[in-house]
Amino acid sequence: DAAAAVREFRALTTTLTQIAEKVDATVTQIGPKLARFSSTGLTEFGLMASDLRDLARNLSRLTERLERDPSRFLFGGSNQGVPVR
């Protein structure tokens, strides 16, 4: 039936128009925030990622030293402590 198809098409176009309006409103609302994030936030995120990589490397070295010789790591080298007479 052509009349039913026209009604369905009109309902579809109405729904698509509503969706487009919601998308437009959302983009308008988050646009300035997204622009600010992309200009400064991404740089800061990159710096944070670099710092986290450095931290992970340092923790890995620390863990290796602790596993290799726990007493030396915790209490220092053999030159420290009370001298034996």
JORAMO-V649896 format. One line per field, one symbol per residue. phi: phi as a letter, one per 40 degrees, with the letter a starting at -180 (. if undefined). psi: psi as a letter, one per 30 degrees, with the letter a starting at -180 (. if undefined). A space follows every 50 residues. Layout:
phi=???
psi=???
This chain:
phi=.cccccccccccccccccccccccccccccdccccccccbcccccccccc ccccccccccccccccccadccccbgcccchcccb
psi=keeeeeeeeeeeeeeeeeeeeeeeeeeeefeeeeeeefeeeeeeeeeeee eeeeeeeeeeeeeeeeeeieeeeefalfflakkk.
